Amino acid sequence: MGQITLPGNPPISVTLRRSAQARRLSLRLSQLDGRVTLTLPRRLPEAEAIGFLREKEGWLRGHLESRGADVAVGLGARLPFEGRAHEIRPAQGRSVRRVDGALEVPGAAQQVPARLVGWLRAEARDRLAAASDRHAAALGLPYSRLTLRDTRSRWGSCTAEGGLMYSWRLVMAPPEVLDYVAAHEVAHLAQMNHSPAFWAVVERLYGDWRPARRWLQVEGASLHRYRFGD
């Protein structure tokens, strides 16, 4: 793979990826992290790929603008928690606190992102474990374990062995969205598919799941705009 920069304001970094399977040029913008990838057939001249990229520059800049810029998490920034934006403020003490619409974070400024990640993961685990326990009890089927990750391709998953996995970023979404994802994954304990029978289980556990699912489709990618120094 190679890397080129499309000049302009702002400049756009583009990853060039050659593929033996590609039959034509393909431009992809990740809504999760804003990365731009141009895939080209193995023998296509790079100059032709750059010409194609310039033709698509207007489309690309329009989509990047609508996505919004990434947010570096730190003091003074605003971070969503349970669907509401909170200002990050310095504080004394030993732990992060949620006070009057703000997140108060102790320690040096450079430690703030890592402290917030630790706090968000702990809060996410508490809420997702409680929701998973409640839905599993209602279903009458136990799960085997619960793990958290910073996944980019899915908000949750359920293994054939009953292991549940969730993105800890769900704690930044409205509580009803987090609860929907928990119900969705627990429902897979009964139906390891997305058949009508599966959605009937989700509805029995959660209720009308469509608004929460729609929120994730429209707003979910924005949760990945918040960068914690990674």
KAZISUL-V938231 format. One record per backbone hydrogen bond with DSSP energy under -0.5 kcal/mol. CO is the residue of the C=O (numbers start at 1). NH is the residue of the N-H. Records with the same first field share a line. If there is no record, write none. Layout:
# KAZISUL-V938231
CO->NH + NH
This chain:
# KAZISUL-V938231
2->16
4->14
5->7
6->12
8->10
11->13
12->6
13->36
14->4 + 16
15->17 + 38
16->2
17->40
19->42
26->39
28->30 + 37
29->31
30->34
35->30
36->15
37->28 + 39
38->17
39->26
40->19
41->44
45->48 + 49
46->50
47->51
48->52
49->53
50->54
51->55
52->56
54->57
56->60
57->61
58->62
59->63
60->64
61->65
62->66
63->67
64->68
70->72
71->73 + 227
74->77
77->88
79->86
81->84
84->81
86->79
87->89 + 103
88->76
89->105
91->107
97->99 + 104
99->102
101->87
102->99 + 104
103->89 + 105
104->97
105->91
108->111 + 112
109->112
111->115
112->116
113->117
114->118
115->119
116->120
117->121
118->122
119->123
120->124
121->125
122->126
123->127
124->128
125->129
126->130
127->131
128->132
129->133
130->134
131->135
132->136
133->137
134->138
135->139
136->140 + 141
145->164
147->166
149->151 + 168
155->167
157->165
159->162
162->144 + 145
163->159
164->147
165->157
166->149
167->170
168->171
169->172
170->173
171->82
172->83
174->177 + 178
175->179
176->180
177->181
178->182
179->183
180->184
181->185
182->186
183->187
184->188
185->188
186->189
187->190 + 191
191->193
195->199
196->200
197->201
198->202
199->203
200->204
201->205
202->206 + 207
203->207
207->209
209->213
210->214
211->215
212->216
213->217
214->218
215->219 + 220
216->220
219->222 + 223
220->223
221->224
222->225
223->226
225->71 + 227
227->73
